[in-house]
Amino acid sequence: MKTLTARRRHILALVANGNTNAQIGRLLGIHERTVNRHLAEIFHALDARDRANAVAIALVAGELSPQHIHIPDEQREQAA
């Protein structure tokens, strides 16, 4: 497994928070195709098959921490 760059960790954190590629592109001021390219590199670096798998692997590997993930209050209450 390769280490992620700070930019790719940031993008993965945005993915973990439920943002679409288009939303991430708008938030970061980059084209959606650039987000797609970053995600492809993230999947390759983590040997992940999809977005959820990449987030899970990154959490276990220490590339992301739970503090990077915001759970809306209403979802938190439903889970409790």
mmCIF file of the N, C-alpha and C atoms, coordinates in Angstrom:
data_MODEL
# 
_entry.id   MODEL 
# 
loop_
_atom_site.group_PDB 
_atom_site.id 
_atom_site.type_symbol 
_atom_site.label_atom_id 
_atom_site.label_alt_id 
_atom_site.label_comp_id 
_atom_site.label_asym_id 
_atom_site.label_entity_id 
_atom_site.label_seq_id 
_atom_site.pdbx_PDB_ins_code 
_atom_site.Cartn_x 
_atom_site.Cartn_y 
_atom_site.Cartn_z 
_atom_site.occupancy 
_atom_site.B_iso_or_equiv 
_atom_site.pdbx_formal_charge 
_atom_site.auth_seq_id 
_atom_site.auth_comp_id 
_atom_site.auth_asym_id 
_atom_site.auth_atom_id 
_atom_site.pdbx_PDB_model_num 
ATOM 1   N N  . MET A 1 1  ? 0.844   -1.179 0.000   1.00 0.00 ? 1  MET A N  1 
ATOM 2   C CA . MET A 1 1  ? 0.000   0.000  0.000   1.00 0.00 ? 1  MET A CA 1 
ATOM 3   C C  . MET A 1 1  ? 0.888   1.241  0.000   1.00 0.00 ? 1  MET A C  1 
ATOM 4   N N  . LYS A 1 2  ? 0.536   2.194  -0.860  1.00 0.00 ? 2  LYS A N  1 
ATOM 5   C CA . LYS A 1 2  ? 1.279   3.446  -0.933  1.00 0.00 ? 2  LYS A CA 1 
ATOM 6   C C  . LYS A 1 2  ? 0.647   4.478  -0.007  1.00 0.00 ? 2  LYS A C  1 
ATOM 7   N N  . THR A 1 3  ? 1.447   5.414  0.458   1.00 0.00 ? 3  THR A N  1 
ATOM 8   C CA . THR A 1 3  ? 0.957   6.512  1.283   1.00 0.00 ? 3  THR A CA 1 
ATOM 9   C C  . THR A 1 3  ? 0.271   7.532  0.386   1.00 0.00 ? 3  THR A C  1 
ATOM 10  N N  . LEU A 1 4  ? -0.820  8.107  0.872   1.00 0.00 ? 4  LEU A N  1 
ATOM 11  C CA . LEU A 1 4  ? -1.544  9.124  0.116   1.00 0.00 ? 4  LEU A CA 1 
ATOM 12  C C  . LEU A 1 4  ? -0.924  10.496 0.339   1.00 0.00 ? 4  LEU A C  1 
ATOM 13  N N  . THR A 1 5  ? -1.001  11.328 -0.686  1.00 0.00 ? 5  THR A N  1 
ATOM 14  C CA . THR A 1 5  ? -0.581  12.719 -0.532  1.00 0.00 ? 5  THR A CA 1 
ATOM 15  C C  . THR A 1 5  ? -1.621  13.447 0.315   1.00 0.00 ? 5  THR A C  1 
ATOM 16  N N  . ALA A 1 6  ? -1.257  14.603 0.817   1.00 0.00 ? 6  ALA A N  1 
ATOM 17  C CA . ALA A 1 6  ? -2.198  15.401 1.618   1.00 0.00 ? 6  ALA A CA 1 
ATOM 18  C C  . ALA A 1 6  ? -3.445  15.735 0.802   1.00 0.00 ? 6  ALA A C  1 
ATOM 19  N N  . ARG A 1 7  ? -3.260  16.059 -0.482  1.00 0.00 ? 7  ARG A N  1 
ATOM 20  C CA . ARG A 1 7  ? -4.396  16.393 -1.344  1.00 0.00 ? 7  ARG A CA 1 
ATOM 21  C C  . ARG A 1 7  ? -5.329  15.203 -1.491  1.00 0.00 ? 7  ARG A C  1 
ATOM 22  N N  . ARG A 1 8  ? -4.772  14.038 -1.688  1.00 0.00 ? 8  ARG A N  1 
ATOM 23  C CA . ARG A 1 8  ? -5.603  12.839 -1.853  1.00 0.00 ? 8  ARG A CA 1 
ATOM 24  C C  . ARG A 1 8  ? -6.284  12.445 -0.551  1.00 0.00 ? 8  ARG A C  1 
ATOM 25  N N  . ARG A 1 9  ? -5.624  12.642 0.580   1.00 0.00 ? 9  ARG A N  1 
ATOM 26  C CA . ARG A 1 9  ? -6.289  12.407 1.874   1.00 0.00 ? 9  ARG A CA 1 
ATOM 27  C C  . ARG A 1 9  ? -7.465  13.354 2.034   1.00 0.00 ? 9  ARG A C  1 
ATOM 28  N N  . HIS A 1 10 ? -7.276  14.616 1.633   1.00 0.00 ? 10 HIS A N  1 
ATOM 29  C CA . HIS A 1 10 ? -8.351  15.607 1.712   1.00 0.00 ? 10 HIS A CA 1 
ATOM 30  C C  . HIS A 1 10 ? -9.532  15.178 0.839   1.00 0.00 ? 10 HIS A C  1 
ATOM 31  N N  . ILE A 1 11 ? -9.253  14.751 -0.377  1.00 0.00 ? 11 ILE A N  1 
ATOM 32  C CA . ILE A 1 11 ? -10.314 14.300 -1.272  1.00 0.00 ? 11 ILE A CA 1 
ATOM 33  C C  . ILE A 1 11 ? -11.018 13.082 -0.691  1.00 0.00 ? 11 ILE A C  1 
ATOM 34  N N  . LEU A 1 12 ? -10.270 12.147 -0.140  1.00 0.00 ? 12 LEU A N  1 
ATOM 35  C CA . LEU A 1 12 ? -10.888 10.956 0.449   1.00 0.00 ? 12 LEU A CA 1 
ATOM 36  C C  . LEU A 1 12 ? -11.739 11.325 1.661   1.00 0.00 ? 12 LEU A C  1 
ATOM 37  N N  . ALA A 1 13 ? -11.305 12.306 2.438   1.00 0.00 ? 13 ALA A N  1 
ATOM 38  C CA . ALA A 1 13 ? -12.123 12.765 3.567   1.00 0.00 ? 13 ALA A CA 1 
ATOM 39  C C  . ALA A 1 13 ? -13.434 13.363 3.055   1.00 0.00 ? 13 ALA A C  1 
ATOM 40  N N  . LEU A 1 14 ? -13.379 14.090 1.964   1.00 0.00 ? 14 LEU A N  1 
ATOM 41  C CA . LEU A 1 14 ? -14.605 14.637 1.373   1.00 0.00 ? 14 LEU A CA 1 
ATOM 42  C C  . LEU A 1 14 ? -15.502 13.519 0.861   1.00 0.00 ? 14 LEU A C  1 
ATOM 43  N N  . VAL A 1 15 ? -14.919 12.477 0.306   1.00 0.00 ? 15 VAL A N  1 
ATOM 44  C CA . VAL A 1 15 ? -15.678 11.294 -0.109  1.00 0.00 ? 15 VAL A CA 1 
ATOM 45  C C  . VAL A 1 15 ? -16.332 10.652 1.111   1.00 0.00 ? 15 VAL A C  1 
ATOM 46  N N  . ALA A 1 16 ? -15.556 10.503 2.178   1.00 0.00 ? 16 ALA A N  1 
ATOM 47  C CA . ALA A 1 16 ? -16.067 9.871  3.402   1.00 0.00 ? 16 ALA A CA 1 
ATOM 48  C C  . ALA A 1 16 ? -17.250 10.640 3.981   1.00 0.00 ? 16 ALA A C  1 
ATOM 49  N N  . ASN A 1 17 ? -17.312 11.914 3.699   1.00 0.00 ? 17 ASN A N  1 
ATOM 50  C CA . ASN A 1 17 ? -18.404 12.742 4.201   1.00 0.00 ? 17 ASN A CA 1 
ATOM 51  C C  . ASN A 1 17 ? -19.584 12.804 3.234   1.00 0.00 ? 17 ASN A C  1 
ATOM 52  N N  . GLY A 1 18 ? -19.560 11.947 2.216   1.00 0.00 ? 18 GLY A N  1 
ATOM 53  C CA . GLY A 1 18 ? -20.712 11.799 1.346   1.00 0.00 ? 18 GLY A CA 1 
ATOM 54  C C  . GLY A 1 18 ? -20.777 12.721 0.147   1.00 0.00 ? 18 GLY A C  1 
ATOM 55  N N  . ASN A 1 19 ? -19.713 13.427 -0.152  1.00 0.00 ? 19 ASN A N  1 
ATOM 56  C CA . ASN A 1 19 ? -19.712 14.329 -1.302  1.00 0.00 ? 19 ASN A CA 1 
ATOM 57  C C  . ASN A 1 19 ? -19.543 13.561 -2.603  1.00 0.00 ? 19 ASN A C  1 
ATOM 58  N N  . THR A 1 20 ? -20.232 14.026 -3.646  1.00 0.00 ? 20 THR A N  1 
ATOM 59  C CA . THR A 1 20 ? -20.057 13.465 -4.976  1.00 0.00 ? 20 THR A CA 1 
ATOM 60  C C  . THR A 1 20 ? -18.792 14.041 -5.591  1.00 0.00 ? 20 THR A C  1 
ATOM 61  N N  . ASN A 1 21 ? -18.357 13.461 -6.693  1.00 0.00 ? 21 ASN A N  1 
ATOM 62  C CA . ASN A 1 21 ? -17.181 13.985 -7.389  1.00 0.00 ? 21 ASN A CA 1 
ATOM 63  C C  . ASN A 1 21 ? -17.420 15.414 -7.845  1.00 0.00 ? 21 ASN A C  1 
ATOM 64  N N  . ALA A 1 22 ? -18.625 15.703 -8.327  1.00 0.00 ? 22 ALA A N  1 
ATOM 65  C CA . ALA A 1 22 ? -18.941 17.066 -8.765  1.00 0.00 ? 22 ALA A CA 1 
ATOM 66  C C  . ALA A 1 22 ? -18.868 18.036 -7.588  1.00 0.00 ? 22 ALA A C  1 
ATOM 67  N N  . GLN A 1 23 ? -19.398 17.647 -6.439  1.00 0.00 ? 23 GLN A N  1 
ATOM 68  C CA . GLN A 1 23 ? -19.351 18.511 -5.251  1.00 0.00 ? 23 GLN A CA 1 
ATOM 69  C C  . GLN A 1 23 ? -17.915 18.740 -4.806  1.00 0.00 ? 23 GLN A C  1 
ATOM 70  N N  . ILE A 1 24 ? -17.108 17.695 -4.819  1.00 0.00 ? 24 ILE A N  1 
ATOM 71  C CA . ILE A 1 24 ? -15.701 17.825 -4.430  1.00 0.00 ? 24 ILE A CA 1 
ATOM 72  C C  . ILE A 1 24 ? -14.987 18.781 -5.379  1.00 0.00 ? 24 ILE A C  1 
ATOM 73  N N  . GLY A 1 25 ? -15.252 18.636 -6.658  1.00 0.00 ? 25 GLY A N  1 
ATOM 74  C CA . GLY A 1 25 ? -14.653 19.535 -7.639  1.00 0.00 ? 25 GLY A CA 1 
ATOM 75  C C  . GLY A 1 25 ? -15.002 20.987 -7.359  1.00 0.00 ? 25 GLY A C  1 
ATOM 76  N N  . ARG A 1 26 ? -16.277 21.243 -7.075  1.00 0.00 ? 26 ARG A N  1 
ATOM 77  C CA . ARG A 1 26 ? -16.696 22.623 -6.774  1.00 0.00 ? 26 ARG A CA 1 
ATOM 78  C C  . ARG A 1 26 ? -16.044 23.127 -5.484  1.00 0.00 ? 26 ARG A C  1 
ATOM 79  N N  . LEU A 1 27 ? -15.990 22.278 -4.462  1.00 0.00 ? 27 LEU A N  1 
ATOM 80  C CA . LEU A 1 27 ? -15.392 22.686 -3.181  1.00 0.00 ? 27 LEU A CA 1 
ATOM 81  C C  . LEU A 1 27 ? -13.912 23.031 -3.331  1.00 0.00 ? 27 LEU A C  1 
ATOM 82  N N  . LEU A 1 28 ? -13.213 22.283 -4.162  1.00 0.00 ? 28 LEU A N  1 
ATOM 83  C CA . LEU A 1 28 ? -11.766 22.459 -4.309  1.00 0.00 ? 28 LEU A CA 1 
ATOM 84  C C  . LEU A 1 28 ? -11.381 23.332 -5.495  1.00 0.00 ? 28 LEU A C  1 
ATOM 85  N N  . GLY A 1 29 ? -12.362 23.707 -6.303  1.00 0.00 ? 29 GLY A N  1 
ATOM 86  C CA . GLY A 1 29 ? -12.065 24.540 -7.469  1.00 0.00 ? 29 GLY A CA 1 
ATOM 87  C C  . GLY A 1 29 ? -11.304 23.802 -8.552  1.00 0.00 ? 29 GLY A C  1 
ATOM 88  N N  . ILE A 1 30 ? -11.601 22.492 -8.680  1.00 0.00 ? 30 ILE A N  1 
ATOM 89  C CA . ILE A 1 30 ? -10.967 21.681 -9.715  1.00 0.00 ? 30 ILE A CA 1 
ATOM 90  C C  . ILE A 1 30 ? -12.054 21.014 -10.542 1.00 0.00 ? 30 ILE A C  1 
ATOM 91  N N  . HIS A 1 31 ? -11.689 20.524 -11.709 1.00 0.00 ? 31 HIS A N  1 
ATOM 92  C CA . HIS A 1 31 ? -12.647 19.870 -12.592 1.00 0.00 ? 31 HIS A CA 1 
ATOM 93  C C  . HIS A 1 31 ? -12.998 18.490 -12.044 1.00 0.00 ? 31 HIS A C  1 
ATOM 94  N N  . GLU A 1 32 ? -14.217 18.065 -12.308 1.00 0.00 ? 32 GLU A N  1 
ATOM 95  C CA . GLU A 1 32 ? -14.662 16.749 -11.863 1.00 0.00 ? 32 GLU A CA 1 
ATOM 96  C C  . GLU A 1 32 ? -13.760 15.636 -12.411 1.00 0.00 ? 32 GLU A C  1 
ATOM 97  N N  . ARG A 1 33 ? -13.245 15.805 -13.626 1.00 0.00 ? 33 ARG A N  1 
ATOM 98  C CA . ARG A 1 33 ? -12.318 14.805 -14.189 1.00 0.00 ? 33 ARG A CA 1 
ATOM 99  C C  . ARG A 1 33 ? -11.046 14.693 -13.348 1.00 0.00 ? 33 ARG A C  1 
ATOM 100 N N  . THR A 1 34 ? -10.610 15.810 -12.775 1.00 0.00 ? 34 THR A N  1 
ATOM 101 C CA . THR A 1 34 ? -9.432  15.787 -11.908 1.00 0.00 ? 34 THR A CA 1 
ATOM 102 C C  . THR A 1 34 ? -9.740  15.005 -10.637 1.00 0.00 ? 34 THR A C  1 
ATOM 103 N N  . VAL A 1 35 ? -10.932 15.193 -10.103 1.00 0.00 ? 35 VAL A N  1 
ATOM 104 C CA . VAL A 1 35 ? -11.356 14.419 -8.932  1.00 0.00 ? 35 VAL A CA 1 
ATOM 105 C C  . VAL A 1 35 ? -11.367 12.933 -9.283  1.00 0.00 ? 35 VAL A C  1 
ATOM 106 N N  . ASN A 1 36 ? -11.925 12.594 -10.445 1.00 0.00 ? 36 ASN A N  1 
ATOM 107 C CA . ASN A 1 36 ? -11.954 11.193 -10.888 1.00 0.00 ? 36 ASN A CA 1 
ATOM 108 C C  . ASN A 1 36 ? -10.539 10.614 -10.960 1.00 0.00 ? 36 ASN A C  1 
ATOM 109 N N  . ARG A 1 37 ? -9.600  11.398 -11.483 1.00 0.00 ? 37 ARG A N  1 
ATOM 110 C CA . ARG A 1 37 ? -8.214  10.930 -11.601 1.00 0.00 ? 37 ARG A CA 1 
ATOM 111 C C  . ARG A 1 37 ? -7.606  10.706 -10.215 1.00 0.00 ? 37 ARG A C  1 
ATOM 112 N N  . HIS A 1 38 ? -7.848  11.655 -9.300  1.00 0.00 ? 38 HIS A N  1 
ATOM 113 C CA . HIS A 1 38 ? -7.348  11.484 -7.934  1.00 0.00 ? 38 HIS A CA 1 
ATOM 114 C C  . HIS A 1 38 ? -7.939  10.225 -7.302  1.00 0.00 ? 38 HIS A C  1 
ATOM 115 N N  . LEU A 1 39 ? -9.232  10.008 -7.481  1.00 0.00 ? 39 LEU A N  1 
ATOM 116 C CA . LEU A 1 39 ? -9.864  8.821  -6.894  1.00 0.00 ? 39 LEU A CA 1 
ATOM 117 C C  . LEU A 1 39 ? -9.302  7.534  -7.487  1.00 0.00 ? 39 LEU A C  1 
ATOM 118 N N  . ALA A 1 40 ? -9.045  7.526  -8.768  1.00 0.00 ? 40 ALA A N  1 
ATOM 119 C CA . ALA A 1 40 ? -8.442  6.340  -9.384  1.00 0.00 ? 40 ALA A CA 1 
ATOM 120 C C  . ALA A 1 40 ? -7.081  6.051  -8.754  1.00 0.00 ? 40 ALA A C  1 
ATOM 121 N N  . GLU A 1 41 ? -6.297  7.106  -8.518  1.00 0.00 ? 41 GLU A N  1 
ATOM 122 C CA . GLU A 1 41 ? -4.985  6.929  -7.881  1.00 0.00 ? 41 GLU A CA 1 
ATOM 123 C C  . GLU A 1 41 ? -5.135  6.491  -6.421  1.00 0.00 ? 41 GLU A C  1 
ATOM 124 N N  . ILE A 1 42 ? -6.143  7.016  -5.741  1.00 0.00 ? 42 ILE A N  1 
ATOM 125 C CA . ILE A 1 42 ? -6.401  6.606  -4.351  1.00 0.00 ? 42 ILE A CA 1 
ATOM 126 C C  . ILE A 1 42 ? -6.763  5.123  -4.315  1.00 0.00 ? 42 ILE A C  1 
ATOM 127 N N  . PHE A 1 43 ? -7.673  4.694  -5.192  1.00 0.00 ? 43 PHE A N  1 
ATOM 128 C CA . PHE A 1 43 ? -8.070  3.286  -5.234  1.00 0.00 ? 43 PHE A CA 1 
ATOM 129 C C  . PHE A 1 43 ? -6.858  2.399  -5.514  1.00 0.00 ? 43 PHE A C  1 
ATOM 130 N N  . HIS A 1 44 ? -6.011  2.828  -6.444  1.00 0.00 ? 44 HIS A N  1 
ATOM 131 C CA . HIS A 1 44 ? -4.821  2.051  -6.779  1.00 0.00 ? 44 HIS A CA 1 
ATOM 132 C C  . HIS A 1 44 ? -3.851  1.989  -5.594  1.00 0.00 ? 44 HIS A C  1 
ATOM 133 N N  . ALA A 1 45 ? -3.614  3.139  -4.963  1.00 0.00 ? 45 ALA A N  1 
ATOM 134 C CA . ALA A 1 45 ? -2.663  3.195  -3.841  1.00 0.00 ? 45 ALA A CA 1 
ATOM 135 C C  . ALA A 1 45 ? -3.123  2.330  -2.668  1.00 0.00 ? 45 ALA A C  1 
ATOM 136 N N  . LEU A 1 46 ? -4.433  2.308  -2.446  1.00 0.00 ? 46 LEU A N  1 
ATOM 137 C CA . LEU A 1 46 ? -4.972  1.562  -1.303  1.00 0.00 ? 46 LEU A CA 1 
ATOM 138 C C  . LEU A 1 46 ? -5.412  0.154  -1.682  1.00 0.00 ? 46 LEU A C  1 
ATOM 139 N N  . ASP A 1 47 ? -5.333  -0.169 -2.979  1.00 0.00 ? 47 ASP A N  1 
ATOM 140 C CA . ASP A 1 47 ? -5.838  -1.442 -3.487  1.00 0.00 ? 47 ASP A CA 1 
ATOM 141 C C  . ASP A 1 47 ? -7.315  -1.601 -3.114  1.00 0.00 ? 47 ASP A C  1 
ATOM 142 N N  . ALA A 1 48 ? -8.068  -0.532 -3.333  1.00 0.00 ? 48 ALA A N  1 
ATOM 143 C CA . ALA A 1 48 ? -9.488  -0.497 -2.982  1.00 0.00 ? 48 ALA A CA 1 
ATOM 144 C C  . ALA A 1 48 ? -10.340 -0.696 -4.226  1.00 0.00 ? 48 ALA A C  1 
ATOM 145 N N  . ARG A 1 49 ? -11.522 -1.258 -4.034  1.00 0.00 ? 49 ARG A N  1 
ATOM 146 C CA . ARG A 1 49 ? -12.401 -1.533 -5.169  1.00 0.00 ? 49 ARG A CA 1 
ATOM 147 C C  . ARG A 1 49 ? -13.464 -0.462 -5.377  1.00 0.00 ? 49 ARG A C  1 
ATOM 148 N N  . ASP A 1 50 ? -13.744 0.341  -4.347  1.00 0.00 ? 50 ASP A N  1 
ATOM 149 C CA . ASP A 1 50 ? -14.745 1.392  -4.487  1.00 0.00 ? 50 ASP A CA 1 
ATOM 150 C C  . ASP A 1 50 ? -14.546 2.431  -3.387  1.00 0.00 ? 50 ASP A C  1 
ATOM 151 N N  . ARG A 1 51 ? -15.421 3.435  -3.361  1.00 0.00 ? 51 ARG A N  1 
ATOM 152 C CA . ARG A 1 51 ? -15.291 4.557  -2.426  1.00 0.00 ? 51 ARG A CA 1 
ATOM 153 C C  . ARG A 1 51 ? -15.344 4.092  -0.967  1.00 0.00 ? 51 ARG A C  1 
ATOM 154 N N  . ALA A 1 52 ? -16.339 3.287  -0.644  1.00 0.00 ? 52 ALA A N  1 
ATOM 155 C CA . ALA A 1 52 ? -16.490 2.830  0.747   1.00 0.00 ? 52 ALA A CA 1 
ATOM 156 C C  . ALA A 1 52 ? -15.290 1.992  1.176   1.00 0.00 ? 52 ALA A C  1 
ATOM 157 N N  . ASN A 1 53 ? -14.824 1.125  0.294   1.00 0.00 ? 53 ASN A N  1 
ATOM 158 C CA . ASN A 1 53 ? -13.672 0.292  0.592   1.00 0.00 ? 53 ASN A CA 1 
ATOM 159 C C  . ASN A 1 53 ? -12.427 1.143  0.803   1.00 0.00 ? 53 ASN A C  1 
ATOM 160 N N  . ALA A 1 54 ? -12.262 2.184  -0.013  1.00 0.00 ? 54 ALA A N  1 
ATOM 161 C CA . ALA A 1 54 ? -11.108 3.085  0.129   1.00 0.00 ? 54 ALA A CA 1 
ATOM 162 C C  . ALA A 1 54 ? -11.141 3.791  1.477   1.00 0.00 ? 54 ALA A C  1 
ATOM 163 N N  . VAL A 1 55 ? -12.309 4.258  1.891   1.00 0.00 ? 55 VAL A N  1 
ATOM 164 C CA . VAL A 1 55 ? -12.431 4.935  3.188   1.00 0.00 ? 55 VAL A CA 1 
ATOM 165 C C  . VAL A 1 55 ? -12.105 3.959  4.315   1.00 0.00 ? 55 VAL A C  1 
ATOM 166 N N  . ALA A 1 56 ? -12.650 2.739  4.240   1.00 0.00 ? 56 ALA A N  1 
ATOM 167 C CA . ALA A 1 56 ? -12.397 1.744  5.289   1.00 0.00 ? 56 ALA A CA 1 
ATOM 168 C C  . ALA A 1 56 ? -10.915 1.405  5.388   1.00 0.00 ? 56 ALA A C  1 
ATOM 169 N N  . ILE A 1 57 ? -10.279 1.181  4.246   1.00 0.00 ? 57 ILE A N  1 
ATOM 170 C CA . ILE A 1 57 ? -8.850  0.848  4.239   1.00 0.00 ? 57 ILE A CA 1 
ATOM 171 C C  . ILE A 1 57 ? -8.043  2.016  4.799   1.00 0.00 ? 57 ILE A C  1 
ATOM 172 N N  . ALA A 1 58 ? -8.388  3.235  4.392   1.00 0.00 ? 58 ALA A N  1 
ATOM 173 C CA . ALA A 1 58 ? -7.660  4.421  4.859   1.00 0.00 ? 58 ALA A CA 1 
ATOM 174 C C  . ALA A 1 58 ? -7.802  4.603  6.368   1.00 0.00 ? 58 ALA A C  1 
ATOM 175 N N  . LEU A 1 59 ? -8.965  4.302  6.907   1.00 0.00 ? 59 LEU A N  1 
ATOM 176 C CA . LEU A 1 59 ? -9.162  4.402  8.359   1.00 0.00 ? 59 LEU A CA 1 
ATOM 177 C C  . LEU A 1 59 ? -8.291  3.380  9.093   1.00 0.00 ? 59 LEU A C  1 
ATOM 178 N N  . VAL A 1 60 ? -8.295  2.155  8.618   1.00 0.00 ? 60 VAL A N  1 
ATOM 179 C CA . VAL A 1 60 ? -7.500  1.096  9.258   1.00 0.00 ? 60 VAL A CA 1 
ATOM 180 C C  . VAL A 1 60 ? -6.008  1.388  9.140   1.00 0.00 ? 60 VAL A C  1 
ATOM 181 N N  . ALA A 1 61 ? -5.596  1.916  7.986   1.00 0.00 ? 61 ALA A N  1 
ATOM 182 C CA . ALA A 1 61 ? -4.176  2.179  7.737   1.00 0.00 ? 61 ALA A CA 1 
ATOM 183 C C  . ALA A 1 61 ? -3.681  3.467  8.372   1.00 0.00 ? 61 ALA A C  1 
ATOM 184 N N  . GLY A 1 62 ? -4.599  4.270  8.924   1.00 0.00 ? 62 GLY A N  1 
ATOM 185 C CA . GLY A 1 62 ? -4.195  5.521  9.548   1.00 0.00 ? 62 GLY A CA 1 
ATOM 186 C C  . GLY A 1 62 ? -4.056  6.680  8.579   1.00 0.00 ? 62 GLY A C  1 
ATOM 187 N N  . GLU A 1 63 ? -4.494  6.488  7.328   1.00 0.00 ? 63 GLU A N  1 
ATOM 188 C CA . GLU A 1 63 ? -4.464  7.575  6.345   1.00 0.00 ? 63 GLU A CA 1 
ATOM 189 C C  . GLU A 1 63 ? -5.571  8.591  6.631   1.00 0.00 ? 63 GLU A C  1 
ATOM 190 N N  . LEU A 1 64 ? -6.666  8.143  7.192   1.00 0.00 ? 64 LEU A N  1 
ATOM 191 C CA . LEU A 1 64 ? -7.766  9.003  7.653   1.00 0.00 ? 64 LEU A CA 1 
ATOM 192 C C  . LEU A 1 64 ? -8.021  8.662  9.108   1.00 0.00 ? 64 LEU A C  1 
ATOM 193 N N  . SER A 1 65 ? -8.510  9.627  9.848   1.00 0.00 ? 65 SER A N  1 
ATOM 194 C CA . SER A 1 65 ? -8.912  9.345  11.220  1.00 0.00 ? 65 SER A CA 1 
ATOM 195 C C  . SER A 1 65 ? -10.410 9.608  11.339  1.00 0.00 ? 65 SER A C  1 
ATOM 196 N N  . PRO A 1 66 ? -11.047 9.041  12.338  1.00 0.00 ? 66 PRO A N  1 
ATOM 197 C CA . PRO A 1 66 ? -12.486 9.273  12.506  1.00 0.00 ? 66 PRO A CA 1 
ATOM 198 C C  . PRO A 1 66 ? -12.835 10.764 12.616  1.00 0.00 ? 66 PRO A C  1 
ATOM 199 N N  . GLN A 1 67 ? -11.900 11.588 13.055  1.00 0.00 ? 67 GLN A N  1 
ATOM 200 C CA . GLN A 1 67 ? -12.156 13.024 13.162  1.00 0.00 ? 67 GLN A CA 1 
ATOM 201 C C  . GLN A 1 67 ? -12.361 13.674 11.795  1.00 0.00 ? 67 GLN A C  1 
ATOM 202 N N  . HIS A 1 68 ? -11.916 13.020 10.719  1.00 0.00 ? 68 HIS A N  1 
ATOM 203 C CA . HIS A 1 68 ? -12.109 13.543 9.370   1.00 0.00 ? 68 HIS A CA 1 
ATOM 204 C C  . HIS A 1 68 ? -13.539 13.366 8.882   1.00 0.00 ? 68 HIS A C  1 
ATOM 205 N N  . ILE A 1 69 ? -14.304 12.516 9.579   1.00 0.00 ? 69 ILE A N  1 
ATOM 206 C CA . ILE A 1 69 ? -15.642 12.172 9.102   1.00 0.00 ? 69 ILE A CA 1 
ATOM 207 C C  . ILE A 1 69 ? -16.688 12.848 9.980   1.00 0.00 ? 69 ILE A C  1 
ATOM 208 N N  . HIS A 1 70 ? -17.549 13.614 9.336   1.00 0.00 ? 70 HIS A N  1 
ATOM 209 C CA . HIS A 1 70 ? -18.628 14.309 10.031  1.00 0.00 ? 70 HIS A CA 1 
ATOM 210 C C  . HIS A 1 70 ? -19.917 13.531 9.827   1.00 0.00 ? 70 HIS A C  1 
ATOM 211 N N  . ILE A 1 71 ? -20.522 13.123 10.923  1.00 0.00 ? 71 ILE A N  1 
ATOM 212 C CA . ILE A 1 71 ? -21.808 12.445 10.853  1.00 0.00 ? 71 ILE A CA 1 
ATOM 213 C C  . ILE A 1 71 ? -22.867 13.452 11.272  1.00 0.00 ? 71 ILE A C  1 
ATOM 214 N N  . PRO A 1 72 ? -23.822 13.780 10.372  1.00 0.00 ? 72 PRO A N  1 
ATOM 215 C CA . PRO A 1 72 ? -24.866 14.733 10.743  1.00 0.00 ? 72 PRO A CA 1 
ATOM 216 C C  . PRO A 1 72 ? -25.613 14.291 11.995  1.00 0.00 ? 72 PRO A C  1 
ATOM 217 N N  . ASP A 1 73 ? -26.026 15.255 12.790  1.00 0.00 ? 73 ASP A N  1 
ATOM 218 C CA . ASP A 1 73 ? -26.678 14.969 14.064  1.00 0.00 ? 73 ASP A CA 1 
ATOM 219 C C  . ASP A 1 73 ? -27.864 14.011 13.939  1.00 0.00 ? 73 ASP A C  1 
ATOM 220 N N  . GLU A 1 74 ? -28.691 14.194 12.889  1.00 0.00 ? 74 GLU A N  1 
ATOM 221 C CA . GLU A 1 74 ? -29.868 13.332 12.751  1.00 0.00 ? 74 GLU A CA 1 
ATOM 222 C C  . GLU A 1 74 ? -29.472 11.878 12.478  1.00 0.00 ? 74 GLU A C  1 
ATOM 223 N N  . GLN A 1 75 ? -28.391 11.658 11.738  1.00 0.00 ? 75 GLN A N  1 
ATOM 224 C CA . GLN A 1 75 ? -27.918 10.292 11.512  1.00 0.00 ? 75 GLN A CA 1 
ATOM 225 C C  . GLN A 1 75 ? -27.313 9.710  12.776  1.00 0.00 ? 75 GLN A C  1 
ATOM 226 N N  . ARG A 1 76 ? -26.598 10.539 13.527  1.00 0.00 ? 76 ARG A N  1 
ATOM 227 C CA . ARG A 1 76 ? -25.986 10.094 14.777  1.00 0.00 ? 76 ARG A CA 1 
ATOM 228 C C  . ARG A 1 76 ? -27.066 9.657  15.752  1.00 0.00 ? 76 ARG A C  1 
ATOM 229 N N  . GLU A 1 77 ? -28.161 10.413 15.832  1.00 0.00 ? 77 GLU A N  1 
ATOM 230 C CA . GLU A 1 77 ? -29.259 10.079 16.735  1.00 0.00 ? 77 GLU A CA 1 
ATOM 231 C C  . GLU A 1 77 ? -29.952 8.783  16.316  1.00 0.00 ? 77 GLU A C  1 
ATOM 232 N N  . GLN A 1 78 ? -30.102 8.576  15.001  1.00 0.00 ? 78 GLN A N  1 
ATOM 233 C CA . GLN A 1 78 ? -30.750 7.354  14.506  1.00 0.00 ? 78 GLN A CA 1 
ATOM 234 C C  . GLN A 1 78 ? -29.894 6.133  14.804  1.00 0.00 ? 78 GLN A C  1 
ATOM 235 N N  . ALA A 1 79 ? -28.593 6.287  14.783  1.00 0.00 ? 79 ALA A N  1 
ATOM 236 C CA . ALA A 1 79 ? -27.686 5.164  15.020  1.00 0.00 ? 79 ALA A CA 1 
ATOM 237 C C  . ALA A 1 79 ? -27.608 4.799  16.501  1.00 0.00 ? 79 ALA A C  1 
ATOM 238 N N  . ALA A 1 80 ? -27.940 5.733  17.362  1.00 0.00 ? 80 ALA A N  1 
ATOM 239 C CA . ALA A 1 80 ? -27.814 5.497  18.813  1.00 0.00 ? 80 ALA A CA 1 
ATOM 240 C C  . ALA A 1 80 ? -28.918 4.616  19.354  1.00 0.00 ? 80 ALA A C  1 
# 
